[in-house]
């Protein structure tokens, strides 16, 4: 049913071989166990066959060669060692969202949900949050998530490890029930050798090689042991090459003996149309908003910086408000010329210009911090969940689009509120729509760039650190506060979000004394709001490319 031929996995720059030309087949309608010493390649074997790890060699499902994991969607499910689910969702919500991502027909979803809850024994606990479940219940939920796609074969990675004997027996009982009543097949990586008699076929891996496959009684005979607990001791008595050569000589006998056993193939299933990208997008968005409002810590942090940072800007502006409001009028050339002759005015104008430009830059820097907070952890913190759902058919573009839309919506509100609140209090002149749009765009573009970091990196620490460094470089590399060497100005500025948000906002005051006061001391080129907005859009586009490429790239789970 599921087999591989000369499957090899190499890791690291030196191409260290951790799975060496493995050739093995797993027949249908059976419980398979994969055992072997720690680090021998058990998990690598099944993950390579499932397409989770890159490998060399051939993989087949039935008679069909498998080119990528997309060929296995709906046929093979992968249940990791620990349940992969959002902790703040209930059991039933978790299964419902998984069904919506995998199955388009609402009637089929409803029918499967009832069956799955009954099979995994969580119907009485369906309203419990995931983070309140016991270890055994979490393993059963993980199994239930795979059943939403109704695969013919399921790979269970140490699904019973760390459980008490009763919970372990319950999990194995569920698997046997599914095998007997629905003709499903299971490949289980296990450590408890005492449970091997409960399996139909046992595969032994040693030193990255398959060294045995057969029934429990055949395993004892082949390795010359009376107690299965002596198996690893027996393996260690010989080099791995010995066991590989021995199996190559004798495998025909044991495999032929297993082949004579009657096999009841699973009934043919009519293909079920998967949800569209738009449907998956809507499901992901609905789930993300539900999680956002249930995560009280993150919700209050977002609210605090959204409403607190604008107040902070106004506090710094309080002492200069009378001067700002007194200068907030249209410029008169004749008056301006007479005032410029006044040295005291020039000094006051310089101080006022510094205050105004500083307040604008302060807004932009704080919005950059909000953007980093919005995007830097958004994908990387649920990378394992995404990769797991991707194996079940989740379109990476639907996922990336939902993240871009969700974070952009938050960033848009934060930028708009910053512009409206500060402008109302400080009475900055200039176009309301343009200023609101520029600050919103500055926050959105920084958010999406940091979201791109979150998509590219597997470590949350790396993504967050890089985002913070990017925010930290905004002020010094903008050239607004500290003068940059001429040869660095246009090397850095195209990538500095803060400069374009600041300069575009300031340019909206071109016909006011605010702008005149600033230009008395700075005659350098200033972009128009349109140019500044276009550059911010280009930065947003670059961030979106990073997000899509990071989500499309396959990461390990």
C-alpha positions as CSV (number, residue, x, y, z in Angstrom):
1,X,0.0,0.0,0.0
2,X,2.7,2.5,1.0
3,X,6.3,1.7,0.1
4,X,9.7,3.2,-0.6
5,X,12.7,2.1,-2.6
6,X,16.3,3.1,-1.8
7,X,15.1,6.1,0.2
8,X,18.0,8.2,1.5
9,X,18.0,11.3,3.6
10,X,21.1,13.5,4.1
11,X,21.4,16.5,6.4
12,X,23.9,19.3,7.0
13,X,26.5,20.8,4.8
14,X,28.5,17.6,4.8
15,X,25.5,15.6,3.6
16,X,25.5,13.3,6.6
17,X,23.4,10.2,5.8
18,X,20.7,9.6,8.5
19,X,18.6,7.2,6.3
20,X,20.6,4.9,4.1
21,X,18.8,3.3,1.1
22,X,15.8,2.2,3.0
23,X,13.5,-0.2,1.1
24,X,10.3,-1.2,2.9
25,X,6.6,-1.7,2.2
26,X,3.6,-1.3,4.5
27,X,0.5,-3.3,3.5
28,X,-3.1,-2.0,3.9
29,X,-5.6,-2.8,6.6
30,X,-3.0,-3.5,9.2
31,X,-1.4,-2.1,12.4
32,X,2.3,-1.5,11.8
33,X,4.9,-0.8,14.4
34,X,8.3,0.8,13.7
35,X,10.8,0.3,16.4
36,X,14.6,0.8,16.9
37,X,17.1,2.5,19.2
38,X,17.0,6.2,19.7
39,X,18.4,8.1,16.7
40,X,18.3,5.1,14.4
41,X,16.1,6.8,11.7
42,X,12.5,5.7,12.6
43,X,11.0,9.1,12.4
44,X,13.2,10.1,9.5
45,X,11.9,7.1,7.5
46,X,8.2,7.9,7.9
47,X,8.6,11.7,7.5
48,X,10.7,11.2,4.3
49,X,8.0,8.8,3.0
50,X,5.3,11.4,3.8
51,X,7.2,14.1,2.0
52,X,8.0,16.1,5.2
53,X,11.7,15.6,4.8
54,X,13.5,16.0,1.5
55,X,14.9,12.7,0.3
56,X,16.4,10.7,-2.6
57,X,14.8,7.5,-3.8
58,X,11.2,6.4,-4.7
59,X,8.0,6.4,-2.7
60,X,4.8,4.7,-3.8
61,X,1.2,4.7,-2.7
62,X,-0.2,1.6,-4.2
63,X,1.2,1.5,-7.7
64,X,1.4,5.2,-8.0
65,X,4.8,7.0,-7.6
66,X,4.7,10.0,-5.2
67,X,6.4,13.1,-6.5
68,X,5.5,15.4,-3.6
69,X,3.4,15.4,-0.4
70,X,0.5,16.9,-2.5
71,X,0.1,13.5,-4.0
72,X,-0.6,12.1,-0.5
73,X,-3.3,14.6,0.5
74,X,-6.4,12.7,1.5
75,X,-4.5,9.4,1.4
76,X,-1.9,9.6,4.1
77,X,-2.3,11.4,7.4
78,X,0.5,12.3,9.8
79,X,-0.2,12.4,13.6
80,X,2.8,14.0,15.4
81,X,3.9,13.0,18.9
82,X,2.0,15.8,20.5
83,X,-1.3,17.2,19.5
84,X,-0.9,20.2,17.2
85,X,-3.8,22.6,17.9
86,X,-4.5,26.1,19.0
87,X,-4.7,26.0,22.8
88,X,-7.5,28.6,23.1
89,X,-10.0,26.8,20.9
90,X,-12.3,24.1,22.2
91,X,-12.2,20.5,21.0
92,X,-15.2,20.9,18.8
93,X,-14.0,24.2,17.4
94,X,-10.6,22.7,16.6
95,X,-12.2,19.9,14.7
96,X,-14.8,22.2,13.0
97,X,-12.1,24.5,11.6
98,X,-10.0,21.5,10.5
99,X,-13.0,20.1,8.6
100,X,-13.8,23.5,7.0
101,X,-10.2,23.6,5.7
102,X,-10.4,20.0,4.3
103,X,-14.0,19.4,3.2
104,X,-16.2,21.7,1.2
105,X,-19.5,19.9,1.7
106,X,-21.2,21.0,4.9
107,X,-23.3,17.8,5.3
108,X,-20.1,15.7,5.1
109,X,-18.5,17.9,7.7
110,X,-21.3,17.5,10.1
111,X,-21.4,13.7,9.7
112,X,-17.7,13.4,10.1
113,X,-17.6,15.6,13.2
114,X,-20.1,13.4,15.0
115,X,-18.2,10.2,14.0
116,X,-14.8,11.6,15.0
117,X,-15.9,12.8,18.4
118,X,-17.4,9.4,19.1
119,X,-14.4,7.5,17.8
120,X,-11.8,9.4,19.8
121,X,-14.0,9.4,22.9
122,X,-14.1,13.2,23.3
123,X,-17.8,13.9,22.7
124,X,-18.3,14.5,26.4
125,X,-15.3,16.9,26.4
126,X,-16.0,18.8,23.2
127,X,-16.5,22.1,24.9
128,X,-13.2,21.9,26.8
129,X,-10.3,24.2,25.7
130,X,-7.4,22.4,24.2
131,X,-5.1,23.7,26.9
132,X,-7.2,21.9,29.6
133,X,-7.0,18.4,28.1
134,X,-4.9,15.6,29.6
135,X,-2.0,14.0,27.7
136,X,-4.1,11.1,26.5
137,X,-6.9,13.4,25.4
138,X,-4.5,15.5,23.5
139,X,-3.2,12.5,21.6
140,X,-6.8,11.5,20.8
141,X,-7.5,15.0,19.5
142,X,-4.4,14.8,17.3
143,X,-5.8,11.6,15.9
144,X,-9.2,13.2,15.4
145,X,-7.6,16.0,13.4
146,X,-6.2,13.5,11.0
147,X,-9.5,11.8,10.6
148,X,-11.1,15.0,9.3
149,X,-9.4,14.2,6.0
150,X,-10.5,10.6,6.2
151,X,-7.1,9.2,5.0
152,X,-6.6,5.5,4.2
153,X,-3.3,5.3,6.0
154,X,-2.1,7.2,9.1
155,X,1.4,7.6,10.3
156,X,1.6,8.1,14.1
157,X,4.8,9.5,15.4
158,X,5.3,8.2,19.0
159,X,1.6,8.8,19.6
160,X,1.7,6.8,22.8
161,X,5.0,8.0,24.2
162,X,4.9,9.5,27.7
163,X,1.4,8.2,28.5
164,X,0.4,6.0,31.4
165,X,-0.4,2.4,30.5
166,X,-4.2,2.9,30.6
167,X,-4.0,5.9,28.2
168,X,-1.6,4.0,26.0
169,X,-4.0,1.1,25.7
170,X,-6.9,3.4,25.0
171,X,-5.0,5.0,22.0
172,X,-4.1,1.6,20.6
173,X,-7.6,0.4,21.1
174,X,-8.9,3.4,19.0
175,X,-6.5,2.5,16.3
176,X,-7.5,-1.2,16.3
177,X,-11.2,-0.2,16.2
178,X,-10.6,2.0,13.1
179,X,-8.6,-0.8,11.4
180,X,-11.3,-3.4,12.0
181,X,-14.4,-1.3,11.3
182,X,-13.1,1.1,8.6
183,X,-10.2,-0.9,7.2
184,X,-7.7,1.9,7.9
185,X,-4.0,1.3,8.2
186,X,-1.6,2.7,10.8
187,X,2.1,3.0,11.0
188,X,3.1,3.7,14.6
189,X,6.5,4.6,15.9
190,X,6.6,3.3,19.4
191,X,9.1,2.9,22.2
192,X,7.2,0.5,24.5
193,X,8.3,-2.9,23.2
194,X,5.8,-4.7,25.5
195,X,3.0,-3.4,23.2
196,X,4.4,-5.1,20.1
197,X,2.1,-8.2,20.3
198,X,-0.8,-5.8,19.7
199,X,0.5,-5.0,16.2
200,X,0.2,-7.0,13.0
201,X,3.6,-6.3,11.5
202,X,6.7,-4.9,13.1
203,X,9.5,-3.0,11.2
204,X,12.9,-2.7,12.9
205,X,15.2,0.2,11.9
206,X,18.9,0.3,13.0
207,X,21.6,2.7,11.9
208,X,19.4,4.3,9.3
209,X,18.6,1.0,7.7
210,X,15.6,-1.3,7.7
211,X,16.8,-4.6,9.2
212,X,13.6,-6.6,9.7
213,X,9.9,-6.6,8.9
214,X,7.5,-9.3,10.0
215,X,5.1,-10.6,12.6
216,X,5.9,-10.6,16.4
217,X,6.7,-14.3,16.5
218,X,8.9,-14.0,13.5
219,X,10.8,-11.1,15.1
220,X,11.7,-13.2,18.1
221,X,12.8,-16.1,15.9
222,X,14.8,-13.9,13.5
223,X,16.8,-12.2,16.2
224,X,17.1,-15.4,18.4
225,X,15.6,-13.9,21.5
226,X,12.9,-15.1,23.9
227,X,12.0,-11.7,25.3
228,X,11.5,-8.7,23.1
229,X,13.2,-6.5,25.8
230,X,16.5,-8.1,24.7
231,X,16.1,-6.9,21.2
232,X,18.3,-3.7,21.4
233,X,20.9,-5.6,23.3
234,X,21.0,-8.1,20.4
235,X,21.2,-5.3,17.8
236,X,24.1,-3.7,19.6
237,X,26.1,-7.0,19.6
238,X,26.6,-6.7,15.9
239,X,27.5,-3.9,13.5
240,X,24.7,-2.3,11.6
241,X,26.2,-3.6,8.3
242,X,25.8,-7.2,9.6
243,X,22.1,-6.7,10.2
244,X,21.6,-5.0,6.9
245,X,23.3,-7.9,5.0
246,X,21.5,-10.5,7.0
247,X,18.1,-8.9,6.2
248,X,18.9,-8.7,2.5
249,X,19.5,-12.5,2.5
250,X,16.4,-13.5,4.5
251,X,13.8,-10.8,3.8
252,X,12.3,-12.8,0.9
253,X,11.2,-15.6,3.3
254,X,9.6,-13.3,5.9
255,X,8.0,-10.9,3.4
256,X,6.5,-13.8,1.4
257,X,5.1,-15.3,4.5
258,X,3.4,-12.0,5.3
259,X,2.1,-11.7,1.8
260,X,0.2,-15.0,2.0
261,X,-1.9,-13.5,4.8
262,X,-5.4,-12.3,3.7
263,X,-5.6,-8.6,3.1
264,X,-8.9,-6.8,3.1
265,X,-8.4,-3.6,1.2
266,X,-10.2,-0.4,2.3
267,X,-13.4,0.3,0.3
268,X,-13.0,2.7,-2.6
269,X,-13.9,6.2,-1.6
270,X,-15.4,8.7,-3.9
271,X,-13.2,11.8,-4.1
272,X,-14.4,14.8,-2.1
273,X,-13.8,18.2,-3.6
274,X,-11.5,20.3,-1.3
275,X,-12.5,23.9,-0.3
276,X,-11.5,26.7,-2.6
277,X,-8.6,29.1,-1.7
278,X,-11.2,31.7,-0.9
279,X,-13.1,29.4,1.4
280,X,-9.9,28.4,3.2
281,X,-9.0,32.1,3.5
282,X,-12.3,32.9,5.1
283,X,-12.0,30.0,7.5
284,X,-8.5,31.0,8.6
285,X,-9.5,34.6,9.0
286,X,-12.5,33.7,11.2
287,X,-10.3,31.4,13.3
288,X,-7.6,34.1,13.7
289,X,-10.1,36.7,14.9
290,X,-11.5,34.2,17.4
291,X,-8.0,33.5,18.7
292,X,-7.2,37.2,18.8
293,X,-10.1,38.0,21.1
294,X,-9.5,35.0,23.3
295,X,-5.8,35.7,23.9
296,X,-6.3,38.3,26.6
297,X,-2.6,39.0,27.1
298,X,-2.0,39.8,23.5
299,X,-5.3,41.6,23.1
300,X,-4.5,43.9,26.0
301,X,-1.0,44.5,24.8
302,X,-2.2,45.5,21.4
303,X,-4.8,47.8,22.8
304,X,-2.3,49.3,25.2
305,X,0.2,50.3,22.5
306,X,-2.6,51.2,20.0
307,X,-4.1,53.8,22.4
308,X,-1.2,54.4,24.6
309,X,1.4,55.4,22.0
310,X,-0.6,58.3,20.6
311,X,-1.1,59.7,24.1
312,X,2.7,59.5,24.6
313,X,3.2,61.6,21.5
314,X,0.8,64.2,22.7
315,X,2.5,64.3,26.1
316,X,5.8,65.2,24.4
317,X,3.9,67.9,22.4
318,X,2.2,69.6,25.3
319,X,4.7,72.3,26.0
320,X,5.0,73.3,22.4
321,X,1.3,73.3,21.6
322,X,0.8,77.1,21.9
323,X,3.6,77.8,19.5
324,X,2.4,75.1,17.1
325,X,-1.2,76.4,17.1
326,X,0.0,80.0,16.7
327,X,2.0,79.1,13.6
328,X,-0.7,76.9,12.1
329,X,-1.9,79.3,9.4
330,X,-1.3,79.8,5.7
331,X,2.0,81.5,4.9
332,X,2.1,85.0,3.6
333,X,5.2,85.7,1.5
334,X,5.5,89.4,2.5
335,X,5.1,88.7,6.2
336,X,7.5,85.8,5.9
337,X,10.2,88.0,4.3
338,X,9.9,90.5,7.1
339,X,10.0,87.8,9.8
340,X,13.0,86.2,8.3
341,X,14.9,89.4,9.0
342,X,14.3,88.8,12.7
343,X,17.0,86.7,14.2
344,X,14.8,85.8,17.2
345,X,12.2,84.4,14.9
346,X,14.7,82.3,13.1
347,X,15.8,80.8,16.4
348,X,12.2,80.2,17.4
349,X,11.4,78.8,14.0
350,X,14.3,76.4,14.3
351,X,13.1,75.2,17.7
352,X,9.5,74.9,16.5
353,X,10.6,73.0,13.3
354,X,12.6,70.6,15.4
355,X,9.6,70.0,17.6
356,X,7.2,69.4,14.7
357,X,9.5,67.1,12.7
358,X,10.4,65.3,15.9
359,X,6.7,64.7,16.7
360,X,6.1,63.4,13.2
361,X,9.1,61.1,13.4
362,X,8.1,60.0,16.9
363,X,4.7,58.9,15.5
364,X,6.3,57.0,12.7
365,X,8.8,55.2,15.0
366,X,6.1,54.2,17.4
367,X,4.1,52.8,14.4
368,X,7.2,50.9,13.4
369,X,7.2,49.3,16.9
370,X,3.5,48.4,16.5
371,X,4.3,46.9,13.1
372,X,7.0,44.7,14.6
373,X,4.7,43.6,17.3
374,X,2.0,42.8,14.8
375,X,4.0,40.7,12.4
376,X,7.2,39.3,13.9
377,X,5.6,36.4,15.8
378,X,2.4,35.9,13.8
379,X,3.5,33.0,11.6
380,X,6.6,31.6,13.3
381,X,4.7,30.9,16.6
382,X,2.3,28.6,14.8
383,X,4.6,27.3,12.1
384,X,4.1,23.6,13.2
385,X,0.3,24.0,13.0
386,X,0.6,25.5,9.5
387,X,2.9,22.9,8.2
388,X,0.7,20.1,9.6
389,X,-2.5,21.6,8.1
390,X,-0.6,22.1,4.8
391,X,0.0,18.3,4.7
392,X,-3.8,17.9,4.8
393,X,-4.3,20.2,1.9
394,X,-4.2,23.8,3.2
395,X,-3.1,26.1,0.4
396,X,-0.1,28.1,1.5
397,X,-1.3,31.1,-0.5
398,X,-4.6,31.1,1.4
399,X,-2.7,31.0,4.7
400,X,-0.3,33.8,3.7
401,X,-3.1,35.9,2.4
402,X,-5.1,35.5,5.6
403,X,-2.1,36.6,7.7
404,X,-1.4,39.6,5.5
405,X,-5.1,40.7,5.6
406,X,-5.4,40.2,9.4
407,X,-2.2,42.0,10.4
408,X,-2.8,44.8,7.8
409,X,-6.3,45.4,9.3
410,X,-4.8,45.9,12.8
411,X,-2.0,48.1,11.4
412,X,-4.4,50.2,9.4
413,X,-6.4,50.9,12.5
414,X,-3.3,51.7,14.5
415,X,-1.9,54.1,11.9
416,X,-5.3,55.8,11.4
417,X,-5.9,56.2,15.1
418,X,-2.4,57.6,15.6
419,X,-2.9,60.2,12.9
420,X,-6.4,61.2,14.0
421,X,-5.7,61.5,17.7
422,X,-2.4,63.4,17.4
423,X,-3.7,65.7,14.6
424,X,-6.8,66.5,16.6
425,X,-4.9,67.5,19.7
426,X,-2.0,69.2,18.1
427,X,-4.0,70.8,15.3
428,X,-1.5,69.9,12.6
429,X,-2.5,71.4,9.2
430,X,-2.7,69.4,6.0
431,X,-5.0,67.0,4.3
432,X,-6.7,64.6,6.7
433,X,-7.1,61.7,4.3
434,X,-3.5,61.9,3.0
435,X,-2.0,62.1,6.5
436,X,-4.2,59.3,7.8
437,X,-3.3,57.2,4.7
438,X,0.4,57.8,5.0
439,X,0.7,56.8,8.7
440,X,-1.5,53.8,8.1
441,X,0.6,52.8,5.2
442,X,3.8,53.2,7.2
443,X,2.5,50.9,9.9
444,X,1.1,48.4,7.4
445,X,4.3,48.2,5.4
446,X,6.5,47.6,8.5
447,X,4.0,45.0,9.7
448,X,4.1,43.0,6.5
449,X,7.9,43.2,6.3
450,X,8.2,41.8,9.8
451,X,5.5,39.3,8.9
452,X,7.8,38.2,6.1
453,X,10.6,37.6,8.7
454,X,8.1,35.5,10.7
455,X,7.4,33.5,7.6
456,X,11.0,32.9,6.6
457,X,12.5,31.9,10.0
458,X,11.8,28.7,12.0
459,X,12.9,30.4,15.2
460,X,10.6,32.9,16.9
461,X,13.7,34.5,18.6
462,X,15.4,35.1,15.2
463,X,12.2,36.7,13.7
464,X,11.6,38.9,16.7
465,X,15.2,40.0,17.0
466,X,15.5,40.9,13.3
467,X,12.3,42.9,13.5
468,X,13.5,44.8,16.6
469,X,16.9,45.5,14.9
470,X,15.0,46.9,11.8
471,X,13.0,49.2,14.0
472,X,16.1,50.3,15.9
473,X,17.8,51.3,12.6
474,X,14.9,53.4,11.5
475,X,15.9,56.6,13.3
476,X,19.6,56.7,12.7
477,X,19.5,55.6,9.1
478,X,16.6,57.9,8.1
479,X,19.1,60.8,8.1
480,X,16.5,63.1,9.8
481,X,18.2,63.3,13.2
482,X,21.8,62.3,12.4
483,X,23.3,63.3,9.1
484,X,24.3,60.3,7.0
485,X,27.4,60.4,4.7
486,X,26.3,61.3,1.2
487,X,27.2,57.9,-0.2
488,X,25.0,56.2,2.3
489,X,21.9,58.4,2.0
490,X,20.3,56.7,-1.1
491,X,21.7,53.3,-0.2
492,X,19.8,53.2,3.0
493,X,16.7,55.4,2.5
494,X,14.9,53.2,0.0
495,X,14.6,50.6,2.8
496,X,13.9,52.9,5.7
497,X,10.2,53.0,6.4
498,X,10.4,55.9,8.8
499,X,11.9,58.3,6.4
500,X,9.1,58.0,3.8
501,X,6.4,58.1,6.5
502,X,8.0,61.2,8.0
503,X,8.8,63.0,4.8
504,X,5.5,62.3,3.2
505,X,3.6,63.5,6.2
506,X,5.7,66.7,6.4
507,X,5.1,67.4,2.7
508,X,1.4,67.6,3.3
509,X,2.1,70.8,5.2
510,X,3.9,72.4,2.2
511,X,1.6,75.5,2.0
512,X,1.9,76.2,5.8
513,X,4.4,77.9,8.1
514,X,5.2,74.5,9.6
515,X,6.9,73.6,6.3
516,X,8.5,77.0,5.9
517,X,10.0,76.9,9.4
518,X,11.5,73.5,8.6
519,X,12.8,74.6,5.2
520,X,14.7,77.6,6.7
521,X,17.3,75.1,8.0
522,X,16.9,72.2,5.5
523,X,16.8,72.7,1.8
524,X,17.4,69.1,0.8
525,X,15.0,67.2,-1.6
526,X,11.7,66.2,0.0
527,X,9.4,63.6,-1.7
528,X,5.8,64.5,-2.3
529,X,3.2,62.6,-0.4
530,X,2.5,60.6,-3.6
531,X,6.1,59.5,-4.0
532,X,6.4,58.7,-0.3
533,X,3.2,56.6,-0.5
534,X,4.5,54.7,-3.6
535,X,7.8,53.8,-1.8
536,X,5.8,52.6,1.2
537,X,3.7,50.5,-1.1
538,X,6.8,49.0,-2.7
539,X,8.1,48.1,0.8
540,X,4.7,46.5,1.5
541,X,5.0,44.5,-1.7
542,X,8.5,43.4,-0.8
543,X,7.2,42.2,2.6
544,X,4.3,40.4,0.9
545,X,6.8,38.6,-1.4
546,X,8.7,37.5,1.7
547,X,5.5,36.2,3.3
548,X,4.4,34.2,0.3
549,X,7.9,32.8,-0.3
550,X,8.3,31.9,3.4
551,X,4.9,30.2,3.5
552,X,5.5,28.3,0.2
553,X,8.8,27.0,1.4
554,X,8.5,23.7,3.2
555,X,9.7,23.7,6.8
556,X,10.3,20.7,9.0
557,X,7.8,19.6,11.7
